[in-house]
Amino acid sequence: MSEANPAEQTPPLDWDNIDTVFLDMDGTLLDLNYDNQVWSHIVPAAWAEAQQISFTQAQQLLGQHMSSLLGTMPFYSFNYWSEFTGLDIMQLHQSATSHIDYLPGAEDFLTWLQNSGKQTYIATNADRKGFDLKHQTTGLGDYVQGIVSSHDFAAPKEQQAFWLALQQQHPFDPARTLFLDDTARVLDAAAKFGIRENWAILNPDSRKPPREKTLHPAVSNCADLIMGLS
């Protein structure tokens, strides 16, 4: 007998008790395949050529350095990686815009939120340059009331300073707030701040298998949260 989909075992979200929605961007609304292609293939390939080392070596060295910075602002900064590699990181991102796309159901979910009367914001660790490129390609920002980048606060979503600054900029009641993200450590930080509904996305990259369910309630994609609703 096959195991049930973890998302199918999660009780439905009580939308009547939600006033504010904060949405991660990459891996929640947009297919993480784009970012994975850029950082796992395009950047290492360009760096390997610039450093005259093998692609495998470049990929390994960059991967190790990225791991050491995980959850910090430099990890998410185009300027940092341009300085570290000597490459034009923005240009490399622009070279792969054909990979930028919504995850399945994301546009339907955003349209539903627009019509629901709930305050909806994108809350992302993405560099503003990266967001601008993705908005130009998808029109993502047109669906929401505002865009908040951790770079605005000089604190990543993994830190409580981000959530404190976010609440000051866009006052919200944590007990009546939903946050969607594909990263467990970020969901943990939001829960620590007091946000009641923190939901994980299990299929952030359309080209990869679903992730294992976390301690947080989870769905395959954000559209699952409105399944059956008008």
DRENDO-1510 file (C-alpha; in Angstrom, 1 decimal, always signed):
<recs>
REC; n; res; u; v; w
REC; 1; MET; +0.0; +0.0; +0.0 .
REC; 2; SER; +1.4; +3.4; -0.9 .
REC; 3; GLU; +1.8; +6.1; +1.7 .
REC; 4; ALA; -0.6; +9.0; +1.7 .
REC; 5; ASN; +0.5; +12.4; +0.5 .
REC; 6; PRO; +1.6; +14.3; +3.6 .
REC; 7; ALA; -0.3; +17.3; +2.4 .
REC; 8; GLU; -3.5; +15.2; +2.3 .
REC; 9; GLN; -3.1; +14.5; +6.0 .
REC; 10; THR; -3.1; +18.2; +7.0 .
REC; 11; PRO; -6.3; +19.7; +8.4 .
REC; 12; PRO; -7.6; +22.5; +6.2 .
REC; 13; LEU; -6.7; +26.1; +6.9 .
REC; 14; ASP; -9.3; +28.2; +8.6 .
REC; 15; TRP; -9.4; +31.2; +6.3 .
REC; 16; ASP; -12.1; +33.0; +8.3 .
REC; 17; ASN; -9.4; +33.6; +11.0 .
REC; 18; ILE; -6.8; +35.0; +8.6 .
REC; 19; ASP; -6.5; +38.7; +7.9 .
REC; 20; THR; -2.9; +39.0; +6.6 .
REC; 21; VAL; -0.9; +36.7; +4.3 .
REC; 22; PHE; +2.9; +36.9; +3.9 .
REC; 23; LEU; +4.2; +34.8; +1.0 .
REC; 24; ASP; +7.7; +33.7; +0.2 .
REC; 25; MET; +8.6; +34.2; -3.4 .
REC; 26; ASP; +11.2; +31.6; -4.7 .
REC; 27; GLY; +9.9; +28.0; -4.1 .
REC; 28; THR; +6.5; +29.2; -2.9 .
REC; 29; LEU; +5.1; +31.3; -5.8 .
REC; 30; LEU; +7.9; +30.9; -8.3 .
REC; 31; ASP; +9.5; +27.7; -9.5 .
REC; 32; LEU; +12.8; +27.3; -7.6 .
REC; 33; ASN; +14.2; +25.5; -10.7 .
REC; 34; TYR; +15.3; +28.9; -12.0 .
REC; 35; ASP; +17.4; +29.7; -8.9 .
REC; 36; ASN; +18.8; +26.2; -8.8 .
REC; 37; GLN; +19.8; +26.4; -12.5 .
REC; 38; VAL; +21.5; +29.8; -11.9 .
REC; 39; TRP; +23.4; +28.9; -8.7 .
REC; 40; SER; +24.1; +25.2; -9.4 .
REC; 41; HIS; +25.1; +25.4; -13.1 .
REC; 42; ILE; +25.3; +28.9; -14.7 .
REC; 43; VAL; +27.4; +30.7; -11.9 .
REC; 44; PRO; +29.8; +27.7; -11.3 .
REC; 45; ALA; +30.3; +27.3; -15.1 .
REC; 46; ALA; +31.2; +31.0; -15.5 .
REC; 47; TRP; +33.4; +31.0; -12.4 .
REC; 48; ALA; +35.2; +27.9; -13.6 .
REC; 49; GLU; +36.0; +29.6; -16.8 .
REC; 50; ALA; +37.2; +32.8; -15.1 .
REC; 51; GLN; +39.3; +30.9; -12.5 .
REC; 52; GLN; +40.5; +28.3; -15.1 .
REC; 53; ILE; +39.4; +25.4; -12.9 .
REC; 54; SER; +37.1; +22.5; -13.6 .
REC; 55; PHE; +33.3; +22.9; -13.4 .
REC; 56; THR; +33.2; +20.3; -10.7 .
REC; 57; GLN; +35.8; +22.1; -8.6 .
REC; 58; ALA; +34.0; +25.4; -9.0 .
REC; 59; GLN; +30.7; +23.9; -8.1 .
REC; 60; GLN; +32.2; +22.3; -5.0 .
REC; 61; LEU; +34.0; +25.4; -3.8 .
REC; 62; LEU; +31.0; +27.7; -4.3 .
REC; 63; GLY; +28.7; +25.1; -2.7 .
REC; 64; GLN; +31.0; +25.0; +0.4 .
REC; 65; HIS; +31.1; +28.7; +0.7 .
REC; 66; MET; +27.4; +29.1; +0.3 .
REC; 67; SER; +26.8; +26.5; +3.0 .
REC; 68; SER; +29.0; +28.5; +5.4 .
REC; 69; LEU; +26.8; +31.6; +4.8 .
REC; 70; LEU; +23.4; +29.9; +4.9 .
REC; 71; GLY; +20.9; +32.0; +6.7 .
REC; 72; THR; +22.9; +35.2; +6.6 .
REC; 73; MET; +22.5; +38.4; +4.5 .
REC; 74; PRO; +25.6; +37.8; +2.3 .
REC; 75; PHE; +24.1; +34.4; +1.2 .
REC; 76; TYR; +21.3; +36.4; -0.4 .
REC; 77; SER; +23.2; +39.3; -1.7 .
REC; 78; PHE; +24.0; +39.8; -5.4 .
REC; 79; ASN; +26.7; +42.4; -4.5 .
REC; 80; TYR; +28.4; +39.9; -2.2 .
REC; 81; TRP; +28.6; +37.2; -4.8 .
REC; 82; SER; +29.7; +39.6; -7.5 .
REC; 83; GLU; +32.6; +40.7; -5.3 .
REC; 84; PHE; +33.4; +37.1; -4.2 .
REC; 85; THR; +33.4; +35.6; -7.7 .
REC; 86; GLY; +34.4; +38.7; -9.8 .
REC; 87; LEU; +31.4; +37.9; -12.0 .
REC; 88; ASP; +28.4; +40.0; -13.1 .
REC; 89; ILE; +25.8; +38.0; -11.1 .
REC; 90; MET; +22.9; +40.1; -12.4 .
REC; 91; GLN; +23.9; +39.4; -16.0 .
REC; 92; LEU; +24.1; +35.7; -15.3 .
REC; 93; HIS; +20.6; +35.8; -13.9 .
REC; 94; GLN; +19.4; +37.7; -16.9 .
REC; 95; SER; +20.8; +35.1; -19.2 .
REC; 96; ALA; +18.4; +32.5; -17.7 .
REC; 97; THR; +15.1; +34.3; -17.6 .
REC; 98; SER; +13.5; +31.7; -19.8 .
REC; 99; HIS; +13.5; +29.5; -16.6 .
REC; 100; ILE; +11.5; +32.0; -14.6 .
REC; 101; ASP; +7.9; +30.7; -14.1 .
REC; 102; TYR; +5.2; +30.4; -11.6 .
REC; 103; LEU; +4.7; +27.1; -9.7 .
REC; 104; PRO; +1.5; +25.2; -10.6 .
REC; 105; GLY; -1.6; +26.9; -9.2 .
REC; 106; ALA; +0.3; +30.0; -7.9 .
REC; 107; GLU; -1.4; +32.5; -10.1 .
REC; 108; ASP; -4.9; +31.1; -9.2 .
REC; 109; PHE; -3.9; +31.4; -5.6 .
REC; 110; LEU; -2.8; +35.0; -5.9 .
REC; 111; THR; -5.9; +35.9; -7.8 .
REC; 112; TRP; -8.1; +34.3; -5.1 .
REC; 113; LEU; -6.2; +36.3; -2.5 .
REC; 114; GLN; -6.7; +39.5; -4.5 .
REC; 115; ASN; -10.5; +38.9; -4.4 .
REC; 116; SER; -10.6; +37.8; -0.8 .
REC; 117; GLY; -10.0; +41.2; +0.8 .
REC; 118; LYS; -7.0; +39.9; +2.8 .
REC; 119; GLN; -3.8; +42.0; +3.1 .
REC; 120; THR; -1.2; +40.1; +1.1 .
REC; 121; TYR; +2.5; +40.8; +0.9 .
REC; 122; ILE; +5.5; +39.1; -0.5 .
REC; 123; ALA; +8.2; +38.6; +2.2 .
REC; 124; THR; +11.4; +37.4; +0.6 .
REC; 125; ASN; +15.1; +37.0; +1.3 .
REC; 126; ALA; +15.7; +37.6; -2.4 .
REC; 127; ASP; +17.9; +40.5; -3.5 .
REC; 128; ARG; +15.8; +43.4; -4.8 .
REC; 129; LYS; +17.6; +43.1; -8.1 .
REC; 130; GLY; +16.5; +39.5; -8.3 .
REC; 131; PHE; +12.9; +40.4; -7.4 .
REC; 132; ASP; +12.8; +43.2; -10.0 .
REC; 133; LEU; +13.9; +40.8; -12.7 .
REC; 134; LYS; +11.3; +38.2; -11.7 .
REC; 135; HIS; +8.5; +40.9; -11.5 .
REC; 136; GLN; +9.4; +42.1; -15.0 .
REC; 137; THR; +9.1; +38.5; -16.3 .
REC; 138; THR; +5.9; +37.5; -14.4 .
REC; 139; GLY; +4.1; +40.6; -13.1 .
REC; 140; LEU; +4.2; +39.0; -9.7 .
REC; 141; GLY; +4.2; +42.2; -7.7 .
REC; 142; ASP; +0.9; +43.3; -9.3 .
REC; 143; TYR; -1.0; +40.7; -7.2 .
REC; 144; VAL; +0.0; +41.9; -3.8 .
REC; 145; GLN; -0.2; +45.1; -1.6 .
REC; 146; GLY; +3.5; +45.2; -1.1 .
REC; 147; ILE; +6.9; +43.6; -1.4 .
REC; 148; VAL; +9.2; +43.2; +1.6 .
REC; 149; SER; +12.8; +42.1; +1.1 .
REC; 150; SER; +15.1; +41.2; +4.0 .
REC; 151; HIS; +17.6; +43.5; +2.4 .
REC; 152; ASP; +15.3; +46.4; +3.4 .
REC; 153; PHE; +15.9; +45.5; +7.0 .
REC; 154; ALA; +19.5; +44.1; +6.8 .
REC; 155; ALA; +18.2; +41.0; +8.5 .
REC; 156; PRO; +17.2; +37.7; +6.9 .
REC; 157; LYS; +13.8; +36.0; +7.6 .
REC; 158; GLU; +15.7; +33.5; +9.8 .
REC; 159; GLN; +16.2; +36.3; +12.4 .
REC; 160; GLN; +13.7; +37.9; +14.7 .
REC; 161; ALA; +14.9; +41.3; +13.7 .
REC; 162; PHE; +13.2; +40.8; +10.3 .
REC; 163; TRP; +9.8; +40.0; +11.8 .
REC; 164; LEU; +10.0; +42.9; +14.3 .
REC; 165; ALA; +10.8; +45.3; +11.4 .
REC; 166; LEU; +8.1; +43.8; +9.2 .
REC; 167; GLN; +5.5; +44.3; +11.9 .
REC; 168; GLN; +6.6; +47.9; +12.3 .
REC; 169; GLN; +6.3; +48.5; +8.5 .
REC; 170; HIS; +3.1; +46.6; +8.0 .
REC; 171; PRO; +1.3; +46.2; +11.3 .
REC; 172; PHE; -0.4; +42.7; +11.6 .
REC; 173; ASP; -1.8; +40.5; +14.3 .
REC; 174; PRO; +0.4; +37.4; +14.4 .
REC; 175; ALA; -2.6; +35.3; +15.7 .
REC; 176; ARG; -4.5; +36.1; +12.5 .
REC; 177; THR; -1.6; +35.8; +10.0 .
REC; 178; LEU; -0.6; +33.1; +7.5 .
REC; 179; PHE; +3.0; +32.7; +6.3 .
REC; 180; LEU; +3.9; +30.4; +3.4 .
REC; 181; ASP; +7.5; +29.4; +2.8 .
REC; 182; ASP; +9.5; +26.4; +1.5 .
REC; 183; THR; +12.3; +26.6; +4.1 .
REC; 184; ALA; +11.9; +25.1; +7.5 .
REC; 185; ARG; +14.4; +27.4; +9.4 .
REC; 186; VAL; +12.4; +30.4; +8.1 .
REC; 187; LEU; +9.1; +28.9; +9.1 .
REC; 188; ASP; +10.6; +28.2; +12.6 .
REC; 189; ALA; +11.6; +31.8; +12.9 .
REC; 190; ALA; +8.1; +33.0; +12.0 .
REC; 191; ALA; +6.6; +30.6; +14.5 .
REC; 192; LYS; +8.9; +31.8; +17.2 .
REC; 193; PHE; +7.8; +35.4; +16.5 .
REC; 194; GLY; +4.2; +34.3; +17.2 .
REC; 195; ILE; +2.7; +33.9; +13.7 .
REC; 196; ARG; +0.0; +31.2; +14.2 .
REC; 197; GLU; -0.3; +29.7; +10.7 .
REC; 198; ASN; +3.1; +28.8; +9.2 .
REC; 199; TRP; +2.7; +26.4; +6.2 .
REC; 200; ALA; +5.5; +24.7; +4.2 .
REC; 201; ILE; +5.5; +24.2; +0.5 .
REC; 202; LEU; +6.7; +20.6; -0.4 .
REC; 203; ASN; +7.3; +21.1; -4.1 .
REC; 204; PRO; +9.4; +24.2; -4.5 .
REC; 205; ASP; +11.2; +22.9; -7.6 .
REC; 206; SER; +9.1; +21.4; -10.3 .
REC; 207; ARG; +12.0; +19.4; -11.6 .
REC; 208; LYS; +12.8; +17.7; -8.3 .
REC; 209; PRO; +10.9; +15.3; -6.0 .
REC; 210; PRO; +8.8; +16.6; -3.2 .
REC; 211; ARG; +10.6; +17.4; +0.1 .
REC; 212; GLU; +9.8; +15.5; +3.3 .
REC; 213; LYS; +7.1; +17.1; +5.5 .
REC; 214; THR; +8.4; +19.3; +8.3 .
REC; 215; LEU; +6.9; +19.9; +11.7 .
REC; 216; HIS; +4.8; +22.6; +10.2 .
REC; 217; PRO; +1.6; +21.9; +8.3 .
REC; 218; ALA; +2.4; +21.4; +4.6 .
REC; 219; VAL; +0.9; +21.4; +1.1 .
REC; 220; SER; +2.4; +20.4; -2.2 .
REC; 221; ASN; +1.7; +23.9; -3.6 .
REC; 222; CYS; -0.1; +27.0; -2.4 .
REC; 223; ALA; -3.2; +26.3; -4.6 .
REC; 224; ASP; -3.9; +23.3; -2.3 .
REC; 225; LEU; -4.9; +25.8; +0.4 .
REC; 226; ILE; -7.9; +27.0; -1.5 .
REC; 227; MET; -9.0; +23.7; -3.0 .
REC; 228; GLY; -12.8; +23.5; -3.0 .
REC; 229; LEU; -13.2; +27.2; -2.2 .
REC; 230; SER; -15.0; +29.6; -4.5 .
</recs>
